[in-house]
Amino acid sequence: MMRRKGELSRRMIERDWPHQVALRADQVRGKSSEIKDEFCRELSVCPRGHSVRRDGIDYVVFCFSNPAHADLFREHFGGERFDPEDRSKGRG
């Protein structure tokens, strides 16, 4: 997969923002940027997240460099910790 110059790669995100929280996509659909702008203004959130699909459910994953920020976000929105190692390789 190609990326543009200056674009964050998956490896860069996993290295610099390893503390990740997954929210069901239906919880953030249409509100993703609003959530990041308002709640995460002072948190160590990555400017780029990603999505995953588990057991037929889509999730949006928010990535943080500070574990306390990830826990605060998770507690506020009811998400769950996501380990980057669990990210599937390829489709699905």
PDB file with one MODEL, atoms N, CA, C and O in Angstrom:
MODEL        1
ATOM      1  N   MET A   1       0.829  -1.170   0.000  1.00  0.00           N
ATOM      2  CA  MET A   1       0.000   0.000   0.000  1.00  0.00           C
ATOM      3  C   MET A   1       0.881   1.243   0.000  1.00  0.00           C
ATOM      4  O   MET A   1       1.826   1.341   0.783  1.00  0.00           O
ATOM      5  N   MET A   2       0.578   2.169  -0.858  1.00  0.00           N
ATOM      6  CA  MET A   2       1.351   3.408  -0.933  1.00  0.00           C
ATOM      7  C   MET A   2       0.773   4.445   0.016  1.00  0.00           C
ATOM      8  O   MET A   2      -0.419   4.432   0.326  1.00  0.00           O
ATOM      9  N   ARG A   3       1.629   5.334   0.466  1.00  0.00           N
ATOM     10  CA  ARG A   3       1.166   6.451   1.272  1.00  0.00           C
ATOM     11  C   ARG A   3       1.838   7.710   0.779  1.00  0.00           C
ATOM     12  O   ARG A   3       2.896   7.674   0.152  1.00  0.00           O
ATOM     13  N   ARG A   4       1.199   8.823   1.077  1.00  0.00           N
ATOM     14  CA  ARG A   4       1.746  10.105   0.645  1.00  0.00           C
ATOM     15  C   ARG A   4       2.845  10.554   1.595  1.00  0.00           C
ATOM     16  O   ARG A   4       2.875  10.151   2.757  1.00  0.00           O
ATOM     17  N   LYS A   5       3.739  11.383   1.098  1.00  0.00           N
ATOM     18  CA  LYS A   5       4.820  11.934   1.903  1.00  0.00           C
ATOM     19  C   LYS A   5       4.230  12.657   3.110  1.00  0.00           C
ATOM     20  O   LYS A   5       3.320  13.474   2.970  1.00  0.00           O
ATOM     21  N   GLY A   6       4.748  12.355   4.282  1.00  0.00           N
ATOM     22  CA  GLY A   6       4.290  12.997   5.504  1.00  0.00           C
ATOM     23  C   GLY A   6       3.094  12.334   6.164  1.00  0.00           C
ATOM     24  O   GLY A   6       2.744  12.676   7.294  1.00  0.00           O
ATOM     25  N   GLU A   7       2.457  11.384   5.473  1.00  0.00           N
ATOM     26  CA  GLU A   7       1.294  10.693   6.036  1.00  0.00           C
ATOM     27  C   GLU A   7       1.764   9.685   7.089  1.00  0.00           C
ATOM     28  O   GLU A   7       2.785   9.020   6.913  1.00  0.00           O
ATOM     29  N   LEU A   8       1.017   9.583   8.170  1.00  0.00           N
ATOM     30  CA  LEU A   8       1.365   8.639   9.224  1.00  0.00           C
ATOM     31  C   LEU A   8       1.101   7.210   8.758  1.00  0.00           C
ATOM     32  O   LEU A   8       0.021   6.898   8.257  1.00  0.00           O
ATOM     33  N   SER A   9       2.082   6.366   8.927  1.00  0.00           N
ATOM     34  CA  SER A   9       1.910   4.952   8.579  1.00  0.00           C
ATOM     35  C   SER A   9       1.351   4.197   9.780  1.00  0.00           C
ATOM     36  O   SER A   9       1.364   4.699  10.904  1.00  0.00           O
ATOM     37  N   ARG A  10       0.869   3.004   9.534  1.00  0.00           N
ATOM     38  CA  ARG A  10       0.353   2.167  10.610  1.00  0.00           C
ATOM     39  C   ARG A  10       1.439   1.907  11.646  1.00  0.00           C
ATOM     40  O   ARG A  10       1.173   1.950  12.847  1.00  0.00           O
ATOM     41  N   ARG A  11       2.644   1.643  11.199  1.00  0.00           N
ATOM     42  CA  ARG A  11       3.753   1.391  12.127  1.00  0.00           C
ATOM     43  C   ARG A  11       4.075   2.601  12.986  1.00  0.00           C
ATOM     44  O   ARG A  11       4.341   2.468  14.180  1.00  0.00           O
ATOM     45  N   MET A  12       4.053   3.780  12.381  1.00  0.00           N
ATOM     46  CA  MET A  12       4.322   5.005  13.135  1.00  0.00           C
ATOM     47  C   MET A  12       3.257   5.215  14.209  1.00  0.00           C
ATOM     48  O   MET A  12       3.571   5.589  15.339  1.00  0.00           O
ATOM     49  N   ILE A  13       2.007   4.973  13.853  1.00  0.00           N
ATOM     50  CA  ILE A  13       0.920   5.140  14.815  1.00  0.00           C
ATOM     51  C   ILE A  13       1.071   4.134  15.954  1.00  0.00           C
ATOM     52  O   ILE A  13       0.944   4.500  17.123  1.00  0.00           O
ATOM     53  N   GLU A  14       1.337   2.888  15.630  1.00  0.00           N
ATOM     54  CA  GLU A  14       1.474   1.861  16.652  1.00  0.00           C
ATOM     55  C   GLU A  14       2.676   2.117  17.558  1.00  0.00           C
ATOM     56  O   GLU A  14       2.650   1.764  18.737  1.00  0.00           O
ATOM     57  N   ARG A  15       3.718   2.725  17.020  1.00  0.00           N
ATOM     58  CA  ARG A  15       4.914   3.034  17.813  1.00  0.00           C
ATOM     59  C   ARG A  15       4.691   4.250  18.711  1.00  0.00           C
ATOM     60  O   ARG A  15       5.029   4.213  19.894  1.00  0.00           O
ATOM     61  N   ASP A  16       4.124   5.330  18.160  1.00  0.00           N
ATOM     62  CA  ASP A  16       4.010   6.594  18.884  1.00  0.00           C
ATOM     63  C   ASP A  16       2.703   6.760  19.662  1.00  0.00           C
ATOM     64  O   ASP A  16       2.643   7.553  20.602  1.00  0.00           O
ATOM     65  N   TRP A  17       1.660   6.024  19.283  1.00  0.00           N
ATOM     66  CA  TRP A  17       0.356   6.079  19.950  1.00  0.00           C
ATOM     67  C   TRP A  17      -0.114   4.642  20.226  1.00  0.00           C
ATOM     68  O   TRP A  17      -1.113   4.200  19.658  1.00  0.00           O
ATOM     69  N   PRO A  18       0.592   3.922  21.082  1.00  0.00           N
ATOM     70  CA  PRO A  18       0.305   2.495  21.266  1.00  0.00           C
ATOM     71  C   PRO A  18      -0.918   2.180  22.133  1.00  0.00           C
ATOM     72  O   PRO A  18      -1.379   1.039  22.150  1.00  0.00           O
ATOM     73  N   HIS A  19      -1.442   3.163  22.844  1.00  0.00           N
ATOM     74  CA  HIS A  19      -2.572   2.944  23.750  1.00  0.00           C
ATOM     75  C   HIS A  19      -3.852   3.258  22.987  1.00  0.00           C
ATOM     76  O   HIS A  19      -4.171   4.420  22.734  1.00  0.00           O
ATOM     77  N   GLN A  20      -4.578   2.205  22.626  1.00  0.00           N
ATOM     78  CA  GLN A  20      -5.694   2.362  21.694  1.00  0.00           C
ATOM     79  C   GLN A  20      -7.012   1.917  22.314  1.00  0.00           C
ATOM     80  O   GLN A  20      -7.078   0.971  23.099  1.00  0.00           O
ATOM     81  N   VAL A  21      -8.056   2.639  21.927  1.00  0.00           N
ATOM     82  CA  VAL A  21      -9.400   2.378  22.445  1.00  0.00           C
ATOM     83  C   VAL A  21     -10.350   2.227  21.260  1.00  0.00           C
ATOM     84  O   VAL A  21     -10.380   3.072  20.366  1.00  0.00           O
ATOM     85  N   ALA A  22     -11.121   1.148  21.262  1.00  0.00           N
ATOM     86  CA  ALA A  22     -12.078   0.887  20.186  1.00  0.00           C
ATOM     87  C   ALA A  22     -13.489   1.220  20.661  1.00  0.00           C
ATOM     88  O   ALA A  22     -13.913   0.804  21.740  1.00  0.00           O
ATOM     89  N   LEU A  23     -14.208   1.979  19.833  1.00  0.00           N
ATOM     90  CA  LEU A  23     -15.619   2.268  20.055  1.00  0.00           C
ATOM     91  C   LEU A  23     -16.402   1.695  18.894  1.00  0.00           C
ATOM     92  O   LEU A  23     -15.939   1.720  17.754  1.00  0.00           O
ATOM     93  N   ARG A  24     -17.595   1.176  19.178  1.00  0.00           N
ATOM     94  CA  ARG A  24     -18.440   0.691  18.085  1.00  0.00           C
ATOM     95  C   ARG A  24     -18.686   1.839  17.119  1.00  0.00           C
ATOM     96  O   ARG A  24     -18.957   2.967  17.531  1.00  0.00           O
ATOM     97  N   ALA A  25     -18.590   1.543  15.847  1.00  0.00           N
ATOM     98  CA  ALA A  25     -18.734   2.576  14.824  1.00  0.00           C
ATOM     99  C   ALA A  25     -20.086   3.267  14.896  1.00  0.00           C
ATOM    100  O   ALA A  25     -20.191   4.460  14.612  1.00  0.00           O
ATOM    101  N   ASP A  26     -21.120   2.528  15.272  1.00  0.00           N
ATOM    102  CA  ASP A  26     -22.439   3.163  15.341  1.00  0.00           C
ATOM    103  C   ASP A  26     -22.520   4.187  16.474  1.00  0.00           C
ATOM    104  O   ASP A  26     -23.425   5.021  16.478  1.00  0.00           O
ATOM    105  N   GLN A  27     -21.596   4.142  17.433  1.00  0.00           N
ATOM    106  CA  GLN A  27     -21.550   5.127  18.511  1.00  0.00           C
ATOM    107  C   GLN A  27     -20.912   6.435  18.068  1.00  0.00           C
ATOM    108  O   GLN A  27     -21.182   7.483  18.654  1.00  0.00           O
ATOM    109  N   VAL A  28     -20.076   6.388  17.049  1.00  0.00           N
ATOM    110  CA  VAL A  28     -19.352   7.593  16.634  1.00  0.00           C
ATOM    111  C   VAL A  28     -19.660   8.019  15.204  1.00  0.00           C
ATOM    112  O   VAL A  28     -19.121   9.019  14.729  1.00  0.00           O
ATOM    113  N   ARG A  29     -20.503   7.290  14.524  1.00  0.00           N
ATOM    114  CA  ARG A  29     -20.825   7.620  13.136  1.00  0.00           C
ATOM    115  C   ARG A  29     -21.331   9.060  13.064  1.00  0.00           C
ATOM    116  O   ARG A  29     -22.302   9.420  13.729  1.00  0.00           O
ATOM    117  N   GLY A  30     -20.667   9.874  12.254  1.00  0.00           N
ATOM    118  CA  GLY A  30     -21.048  11.269  12.081  1.00  0.00           C
ATOM    119  C   GLY A  30     -20.558  12.179  13.179  1.00  0.00           C
ATOM    120  O   GLY A  30     -20.661  13.400  13.060  1.00  0.00           O
ATOM    121  N   LYS A  31     -20.019  11.605  14.266  1.00  0.00           N
ATOM    122  CA  LYS A  31     -19.571  12.417  15.388  1.00  0.00           C
ATOM    123  C   LYS A  31     -18.082  12.256  15.663  1.00  0.00           C
ATOM    124  O   LYS A  31     -17.570  12.838  16.619  1.00  0.00           O
ATOM    125  N   SER A  32     -17.391  11.495  14.864  1.00  0.00           N
ATOM    126  CA  SER A  32     -15.999  11.176  15.137  1.00  0.00           C
ATOM    127  C   SER A  32     -15.136  12.417  15.305  1.00  0.00           C
ATOM    128  O   SER A  32     -14.403  12.524  16.288  1.00  0.00           O
ATOM    129  N   SER A  33     -15.207  13.344  14.380  1.00  0.00           N
ATOM    130  CA  SER A  33     -14.375  14.541  14.489  1.00  0.00           C
ATOM    131  C   SER A  33     -14.834  15.426  15.639  1.00  0.00           C
ATOM    132  O   SER A  33     -14.019  16.098  16.272  1.00  0.00           O
ATOM    133  N   GLU A  34     -16.126  15.430  15.909  1.00  0.00           N
ATOM    134  CA  GLU A  34     -16.668  16.201  17.025  1.00  0.00           C
ATOM    135  C   GLU A  34     -16.128  15.660  18.354  1.00  0.00           C
ATOM    136  O   GLU A  34     -15.753  16.433  19.236  1.00  0.00           O
ATOM    137  N   ILE A  35     -16.092  14.353  18.488  1.00  0.00           N
ATOM    138  CA  ILE A  35     -15.571  13.728  19.704  1.00  0.00           C
ATOM    139  C   ILE A  35     -14.113  14.110  19.896  1.00  0.00           C
ATOM    140  O   ILE A  35     -13.718  14.534  20.982  1.00  0.00           O
ATOM    141  N   LYS A  36     -13.317  13.964  18.858  1.00  0.00           N
ATOM    142  CA  LYS A  36     -11.902  14.283  18.969  1.00  0.00           C
ATOM    143  C   LYS A  36     -11.691  15.762  19.265  1.00  0.00           C
ATOM    144  O   LYS A  36     -10.863  16.115  20.105  1.00  0.00           O
ATOM    145  N   ASP A  37     -12.424  16.616  18.593  1.00  0.00           N
ATOM    146  CA  ASP A  37     -12.222  18.052  18.781  1.00  0.00           C
ATOM    147  C   ASP A  37     -12.581  18.505  20.192  1.00  0.00           C
ATOM    148  O   ASP A  37     -11.833  19.259  20.813  1.00  0.00           O
ATOM    149  N   GLU A  38     -13.687  18.061  20.680  1.00  0.00           N
ATOM    150  CA  GLU A  38     -14.166  18.521  21.985  1.00  0.00           C
ATOM    151  C   GLU A  38     -13.492  17.805  23.156  1.00  0.00           C
ATOM    152  O   GLU A  38     -12.845  18.446  23.985  1.00  0.00           O
ATOM    153  N   PHE A  39     -13.638  16.509  23.226  1.00  0.00           N
ATOM    154  CA  PHE A  39     -13.158  15.776  24.388  1.00  0.00           C
ATOM    155  C   PHE A  39     -11.636  15.626  24.387  1.00  0.00           C
ATOM    156  O   PHE A  39     -11.003  15.692  25.440  1.00  0.00           O
ATOM    157  N   CYS A  40     -11.059  15.428  23.223  1.00  0.00           N
ATOM    158  CA  CYS A  40      -9.633  15.112  23.137  1.00  0.00           C
ATOM    159  C   CYS A  40      -8.738  16.326  22.934  1.00  0.00           C
ATOM    160  O   CYS A  40      -7.543  16.185  22.674  1.00  0.00           O
ATOM    161  N   ARG A  41      -9.299  17.492  23.051  1.00  0.00           N
ATOM    162  CA  ARG A  41      -8.530  18.721  22.797  1.00  0.00           C
ATOM    163  C   ARG A  41      -7.205  18.737  23.561  1.00  0.00           C
ATOM    164  O   ARG A  41      -6.176  19.124  23.006  1.00  0.00           O
ATOM    165  N   GLU A  42      -7.223  18.324  24.816  1.00  0.00           N
ATOM    166  CA  GLU A  42      -6.017  18.363  25.654  1.00  0.00           C
ATOM    167  C   GLU A  42      -5.372  16.984  25.827  1.00  0.00           C
ATOM    168  O   GLU A  42      -4.433  16.833  26.610  1.00  0.00           O
ATOM    169  N   LEU A  43      -5.864  15.991  25.110  1.00  0.00           N
ATOM    170  CA  LEU A  43      -5.333  14.633  25.248  1.00  0.00           C
ATOM    171  C   LEU A  43      -4.327  14.323  24.143  1.00  0.00           C
ATOM    172  O   LEU A  43      -4.233  15.048  23.152  1.00  0.00           O
ATOM    173  N   SER A  44      -3.592  13.258  24.321  1.00  0.00           N
ATOM    174  CA  SER A  44      -2.533  12.858  23.396  1.00  0.00           C
ATOM    175  C   SER A  44      -3.045  11.973  22.267  1.00  0.00           C
ATOM    176  O   SER A  44      -2.423  10.963  21.938  1.00  0.00           O
ATOM    177  N   VAL A  45      -4.180  12.346  21.671  1.00  0.00           N
ATOM    178  CA  VAL A  45      -4.785  11.523  20.623  1.00  0.00           C
ATOM    179  C   VAL A  45      -4.046  11.720  19.293  1.00  0.00           C
ATOM    180  O   VAL A  45      -3.598  12.820  18.969  1.00  0.00           O
ATOM    181  N   CYS A  46      -3.934  10.651  18.555  1.00  0.00           N
ATOM    182  CA  CYS A  46      -3.318  10.689  17.229  1.00  0.00           C
ATOM    183  C   CYS A  46      -4.264  11.388  16.256  1.00  0.00           C
ATOM    184  O   CYS A  46      -5.478  11.203  16.343  1.00  0.00           O
ATOM    185  N   PRO A  47      -3.738  12.178  15.343  1.00  0.00           N
ATOM    186  CA  PRO A  47      -4.606  12.843  14.370  1.00  0.00           C
ATOM    187  C   PRO A  47      -5.278  11.872  13.399  1.00  0.00           C
ATOM    188  O   PRO A  47      -6.212  12.245  12.689  1.00  0.00           O
ATOM    189  N   ARG A  48      -4.806  10.641  13.370  1.00  0.00           N
ATOM    190  CA  ARG A  48      -5.383   9.645  12.464  1.00  0.00           C
ATOM    191  C   ARG A  48      -5.643   8.362  13.228  1.00  0.00           C
ATOM    192  O   ARG A  48      -4.728   7.809  13.839  1.00  0.00           O
ATOM    193  N   GLY A  49      -6.865   7.885  13.204  1.00  0.00           N
ATOM    194  CA  GLY A  49      -7.195   6.606  13.824  1.00  0.00           C
ATOM    195  C   GLY A  49      -7.329   5.549  12.737  1.00  0.00           C
ATOM    196  O   GLY A  49      -6.827   5.721  11.626  1.00  0.00           O
ATOM    197  N   HIS A  50      -7.995   4.477  13.059  1.00  0.00           N
ATOM    198  CA  HIS A  50      -8.252   3.446  12.061  1.00  0.00           C
ATOM    199  C   HIS A  50      -9.516   2.701  12.460  1.00  0.00           C
ATOM    200  O   HIS A  50     -10.111   2.978  13.502  1.00  0.00           O
ATOM    201  N   SER A  51      -9.911   1.778  11.644  1.00  0.00           N
ATOM    202  CA  SER A  51     -11.110   1.003  11.953  1.00  0.00           C
ATOM    203  C   SER A  51     -10.797  -0.481  11.835  1.00  0.00           C
ATOM    204  O   SER A  51      -9.881  -0.889  11.121  1.00  0.00           O
ATOM    205  N   VAL A  52     -11.575  -1.273  12.549  1.00  0.00           N
ATOM    206  CA  VAL A  52     -11.446  -2.730  12.496  1.00  0.00           C
ATOM    207  C   VAL A  52     -12.848  -3.323  12.496  1.00  0.00           C
ATOM    208  O   VAL A  52     -13.825  -2.664  12.852  1.00  0.00           O
ATOM    209  N   ARG A  53     -12.918  -4.569  12.093  1.00  0.00           N
ATOM    210  CA  ARG A  53     -14.191  -5.294  12.095  1.00  0.00           C
ATOM    211  C   ARG A  53     -13.974  -6.601  12.852  1.00  0.00           C
ATOM    212  O   ARG A  53     -13.106  -7.398  12.498  1.00  0.00           O
ATOM    213  N   ARG A  54     -14.762  -6.809  13.883  1.00  0.00           N
ATOM    214  CA  ARG A  54     -14.679  -8.024  14.695  1.00  0.00           C
ATOM    215  C   ARG A  54     -16.067  -8.607  14.845  1.00  0.00           C
ATOM    216  O   ARG A  54     -17.004  -7.896  15.211  1.00  0.00           O
ATOM    217  N   ASP A  55     -16.210  -9.879  14.569  1.00  0.00           N
ATOM    218  CA  ASP A  55     -17.484 -10.584  14.752  1.00  0.00           C
ATOM    219  C   ASP A  55     -18.648  -9.851  14.090  1.00  0.00           C
ATOM    220  O   ASP A  55     -19.744  -9.778  14.647  1.00  0.00           O
ATOM    221  N   GLY A  56     -18.402  -9.312  12.904  1.00  0.00           N
ATOM    222  CA  GLY A  56     -19.449  -8.628  12.153  1.00  0.00           C
ATOM    223  C   GLY A  56     -19.773  -7.232  12.642  1.00  0.00           C
ATOM    224  O   GLY A  56     -20.742  -6.632  12.176  1.00  0.00           O
ATOM    225  N   ILE A  57     -18.991  -6.696  13.567  1.00  0.00           N
ATOM    226  CA  ILE A  57     -19.223  -5.357  14.109  1.00  0.00           C
ATOM    227  C   ILE A  57     -18.042  -4.460  13.741  1.00  0.00           C
ATOM    228  O   ILE A  57     -16.884  -4.846  13.901  1.00  0.00           O
ATOM    229  N   ASP A  58     -18.346  -3.267  13.251  1.00  0.00           N
ATOM    230  CA  ASP A  58     -17.307  -2.291  12.908  1.00  0.00           C
ATOM    231  C   ASP A  58     -16.969  -1.442  14.127  1.00  0.00           C
ATOM    232  O   ASP A  58     -17.849  -1.045  14.891  1.00  0.00           O
ATOM    233  N   TYR A  59     -15.671  -1.171  14.292  1.00  0.00           N
ATOM    234  CA  TYR A  59     -15.173  -0.345  15.387  1.00  0.00           C
ATOM    235  C   TYR A  59     -14.292   0.767  14.828  1.00  0.00           C
ATOM    236  O   TYR A  59     -13.603   0.582  13.825  1.00  0.00           O
ATOM    237  N   VAL A  60     -14.322   1.913  15.484  1.00  0.00           N
ATOM    238  CA  VAL A  60     -13.397   3.003  15.205  1.00  0.00           C
ATOM    239  C   VAL A  60     -12.396   3.002  16.349  1.00  0.00           C
ATOM    240  O   VAL A  60     -12.784   2.976  17.517  1.00  0.00           O
ATOM    241  N   VAL A  61     -11.102   3.030  16.016  1.00  0.00           N
ATOM    242  CA  VAL A  61     -10.060   2.947  17.027  1.00  0.00           C
ATOM    243  C   VAL A  61      -9.372   4.301  17.153  1.00  0.00           C
ATOM    244  O   VAL A  61      -8.876   4.861  16.175  1.00  0.00           O
ATOM    245  N   PHE A  62      -9.355   4.811  18.379  1.00  0.00           N
ATOM    246  CA  PHE A  62      -8.676   6.062  18.701  1.00  0.00           C
ATOM    247  C   PHE A  62      -7.363   5.707  19.382  1.00  0.00           C
ATOM    248  O   PHE A  62      -7.327   4.831  20.246  1.00  0.00           O
ATOM    249  N   CYS A  63      -6.279   6.384  18.998  1.00  0.00           N
ATOM    250  CA  CYS A  63      -4.947   6.027  19.467  1.00  0.00           C
ATOM    251  C   CYS A  63      -4.357   7.157  20.304  1.00  0.00           C
ATOM    252  O   CYS A  63      -4.480   8.328  19.948  1.00  0.00           O
ATOM    253  N   PHE A  64      -3.714   6.804  21.418  1.00  0.00           N
ATOM    254  CA  PHE A  64      -3.163   7.771  22.367  1.00  0.00           C
ATOM    255  C   PHE A  64      -1.719   7.424  22.704  1.00  0.00           C
ATOM    256  O   PHE A  64      -1.344   6.251  22.733  1.00  0.00           O
ATOM    257  N   SER A  65      -0.913   8.448  22.956  1.00  0.00           N
ATOM    258  CA  SER A  65       0.464   8.201  23.383  1.00  0.00           C
ATOM    259  C   SER A  65       0.540   8.015  24.893  1.00  0.00           C
ATOM    260  O   SER A  65       1.448   7.348  25.388  1.00  0.00           O
ATOM    261  N   ASN A  66      -0.396   8.592  25.623  1.00  0.00           N
ATOM    262  CA  ASN A  66      -0.406   8.526  27.080  1.00  0.00           C
ATOM    263  C   ASN A  66      -1.465   7.513  27.529  1.00  0.00           C
ATOM    264  O   ASN A  66      -2.635   7.657  27.174  1.00  0.00           O
ATOM    265  N   PRO A  67      -1.078   6.489  28.304  1.00  0.00           N
ATOM    266  CA  PRO A  67      -2.058   5.477  28.714  1.00  0.00           C
ATOM    267  C   PRO A  67      -3.176   6.047  29.592  1.00  0.00           C
ATOM    268  O   PRO A  67      -4.306   5.563  29.538  1.00  0.00           O
ATOM    269  N   ALA A  68      -2.877   7.063  30.394  1.00  0.00           N
ATOM    270  CA  ALA A  68      -3.911   7.670  31.238  1.00  0.00           C
ATOM    271  C   ALA A  68      -4.969   8.357  30.380  1.00  0.00           C
ATOM    272  O   ALA A  68      -6.151   8.344  30.725  1.00  0.00           O
ATOM    273  N   HIS A  69      -4.553   8.958  29.261  1.00  0.00           N
ATOM    274  CA  HIS A  69      -5.505   9.604  28.353  1.00  0.00           C
ATOM    275  C   HIS A  69      -6.400   8.555  27.697  1.00  0.00           C
ATOM    276  O   HIS A  69      -7.600   8.778  27.533  1.00  0.00           O
ATOM    277  N   ALA A  70      -5.825   7.423  27.325  1.00  0.00           N
ATOM    278  CA  ALA A  70      -6.618   6.346  26.723  1.00  0.00           C
ATOM    279  C   ALA A  70      -7.652   5.836  27.723  1.00  0.00           C
ATOM    280  O   ALA A  70      -8.799   5.577  27.361  1.00  0.00           O
ATOM    281  N   ASP A  71      -7.240   5.693  28.983  1.00  0.00           N
ATOM    282  CA  ASP A  71      -8.179   5.221  30.016  1.00  0.00           C
ATOM    283  C   ASP A  71      -9.291   6.234  30.256  1.00  0.00           C
ATOM    284  O   ASP A  71     -10.449   5.849  30.418  1.00  0.00           O
ATOM    285  N   LEU A  72      -8.962   7.511  30.282  1.00  0.00           N
ATOM    286  CA  LEU A  72      -9.961   8.557  30.471  1.00  0.00           C
ATOM    287  C   LEU A  72     -10.987   8.537  29.329  1.00  0.00           C
ATOM    288  O   LEU A  72     -12.192   8.625  29.566  1.00  0.00           O
ATOM    289  N   PHE A  73     -10.500   8.423  28.111  1.00  0.00           N
ATOM    290  CA  PHE A  73     -11.360   8.359  26.931  1.00  0.00           C
ATOM    291  C   PHE A  73     -12.264   7.126  27.000  1.00  0.00           C
ATOM    292  O   PHE A  73     -13.467   7.214  26.756  1.00  0.00           O
ATOM    293  N   ARG A  74     -11.674   5.987  27.332  1.00  0.00           N
ATOM    294  CA  ARG A  74     -12.425   4.729  27.411  1.00  0.00           C
ATOM    295  C   ARG A  74     -13.512   4.809  28.477  1.00  0.00           C
ATOM    296  O   ARG A  74     -14.641   4.375  28.250  1.00  0.00           O
ATOM    297  N   GLU A  75     -13.179   5.352  29.615  1.00  0.00           N
ATOM    298  CA  GLU A  75     -14.164   5.469  30.690  1.00  0.00           C
ATOM    299  C   GLU A  75     -15.301   6.418  30.309  1.00  0.00           C
ATOM    300  O   GLU A  75     -16.460   6.169  30.643  1.00  0.00           O
ATOM    301  N   HIS A  76     -14.971   7.491  29.618  1.00  0.00           N
ATOM    302  CA  HIS A  76     -15.988   8.481  29.251  1.00  0.00           C
ATOM    303  C   HIS A  76     -16.952   7.959  28.180  1.00  0.00           C
ATOM    304  O   HIS A  76     -18.156   8.205  28.252  1.00  0.00           O
ATOM    305  N   PHE A  77     -16.417   7.238  27.185  1.00  0.00           N
ATOM    306  CA  PHE A  77     -17.240   6.799  26.058  1.00  0.00           C
ATOM    307  C   PHE A  77     -17.619   5.321  26.095  1.00  0.00           C
ATOM    308  O   PHE A  77     -18.348   4.856  25.219  1.00  0.00           O
ATOM    309  N   GLY A  78     -17.144   4.579  27.083  1.00  0.00           N
ATOM    310  CA  GLY A  78     -17.528   3.175  27.206  1.00  0.00           C
ATOM    311  C   GLY A  78     -16.890   2.261  26.182  1.00  0.00           C
ATOM    312  O   GLY A  78     -17.457   1.222  25.845  1.00  0.00           O
ATOM    313  N   GLY A  79     -15.735   2.624  25.687  1.00  0.00           N
ATOM    314  CA  GLY A  79     -15.046   1.787  24.713  1.00  0.00           C
ATOM    315  C   GLY A  79     -14.281   0.669  25.386  1.00  0.00           C
ATOM    316  O   GLY A  79     -14.416   0.438  26.587  1.00  0.00           O
ATOM    317  N   GLU A  80     -13.476  -0.021  24.597  1.00  0.00           N
ATOM    318  CA  GLU A  80     -12.647  -1.092  25.142  1.00  0.00           C
ATOM    319  C   GLU A  80     -11.235  -0.950  24.611  1.00  0.00           C
ATOM    320  O   GLU A  80     -11.011  -0.450  23.509  1.00  0.00           O
ATOM    321  N   ARG A  81     -10.281  -1.406  25.426  1.00  0.00           N
ATOM    322  CA  ARG A  81      -8.877  -1.364  25.005  1.00  0.00           C
ATOM    323  C   ARG A  81      -8.708  -2.193  23.745  1.00  0.00           C
ATOM    324  O   ARG A  81      -9.349  -3.230  23.570  1.00  0.00           O
ATOM    325  N   PHE A  82      -7.828  -1.712  22.866  1.00  0.00           N
ATOM    326  CA  PHE A  82      -7.527  -2.438  21.637  1.00  0.00           C
ATOM    327  C   PHE A  82      -6.016  -2.586  21.549  1.00  0.00           C
ATOM    328  O   PHE A  82      -5.284  -1.598  21.599  1.00  0.00           O
ATOM    329  N   ASP A  83      -5.556  -3.820  21.420  1.00  0.00           N
ATOM    330  CA  ASP A  83      -4.140  -4.091  21.279  1.00  0.00           C
ATOM    331  C   ASP A  83      -3.794  -4.101  19.791  1.00  0.00           C
ATOM    332  O   ASP A  83      -4.362  -4.890  19.035  1.00  0.00           O
ATOM    333  N   PRO A  84      -2.863  -3.231  19.356  1.00  0.00           N
ATOM    334  CA  PRO A  84      -2.505  -3.199  17.936  1.00  0.00           C
ATOM    335  C   PRO A  84      -2.073  -4.552  17.386  1.00  0.00           C
ATOM    336  O   PRO A  84      -2.201  -4.800  16.187  1.00  0.00           O
ATOM    337  N   GLU A  85      -1.565  -5.428  18.243  1.00  0.00           N
ATOM    338  CA  GLU A  85      -1.161  -6.772  17.806  1.00  0.00           C
ATOM    339  C   GLU A  85      -2.364  -7.606  17.371  1.00  0.00           C
ATOM    340  O   GLU A  85      -2.214  -8.571  16.622  1.00  0.00           O
ATOM    341  N   ASP A  86      -3.558  -7.234  17.840  1.00  0.00           N
ATOM    342  CA  ASP A  86      -4.767  -7.969  17.476  1.00  0.00           C
ATOM    343  C   ASP A  86      -5.332  -7.545  16.137  1.00  0.00           C
ATOM    344  O   ASP A  86      -6.264  -8.170  15.632  1.00  0.00           O
ATOM    345  N   ARG A  87      -4.788  -6.504  15.562  1.00  0.00           N
ATOM    346  CA  ARG A  87      -5.265  -6.021  14.269  1.00  0.00           C
ATOM    347  C   ARG A  87      -5.020  -7.100  13.225  1.00  0.00           C
ATOM    348  O   ARG A  87      -3.908  -7.609  13.083  1.00  0.00           O
ATOM    349  N   SER A  88      -6.056  -7.431  12.513  1.00  0.00           N
ATOM    350  CA  SER A  88      -5.934  -8.510  11.529  1.00  0.00           C
ATOM    351  C   SER A  88      -5.064  -8.074  10.363  1.00  0.00           C
ATOM    352  O   SER A  88      -4.979  -6.890  10.034  1.00  0.00           O
ATOM    353  N   LYS A  89      -4.447  -9.015   9.773  1.00  0.00           N
ATOM    354  CA  LYS A  89      -3.627  -8.765   8.586  1.00  0.00           C
ATOM    355  C   LYS A  89      -4.518  -9.015   7.370  1.00  0.00           C
ATOM    356  O   LYS A  89      -5.025 -10.119   7.170  1.00  0.00           O
ATOM    357  N   GLY A  90      -4.695  -7.985   6.575  1.00  0.00           N
ATOM    358  CA  GLY A  90      -5.521  -8.156   5.382  1.00  0.00           C
ATOM    359  C   GLY A  90      -6.980  -7.898   5.644  1.00  0.00           C
ATOM    360  O   GLY A  90      -7.319  -7.199   6.599  1.00  0.00           O
ATOM    361  N   ARG A  91      -7.855  -8.444   4.823  1.00  0.00           N
ATOM    362  CA  ARG A  91      -9.287  -8.183   4.920  1.00  0.00           C
ATOM    363  C   ARG A  91      -9.930  -8.894   6.093  1.00  0.00           C
ATOM    364  O   ARG A  91      -9.504  -9.966   6.522  1.00  0.00           O
ATOM    365  N   GLY A  92     -10.999  -8.236   6.604  1.00  0.00           N
ATOM    366  CA  GLY A  92     -11.806  -8.877   7.622  1.00  0.00           C
ATOM    367  C   GLY A  92     -11.363  -8.586   9.006  1.00  0.00           C
ATOM    368  O   GLY A  92     -11.967  -9.071   9.962  1.00  0.00           O
TER     369      GLY A  92
ENDMDL
END
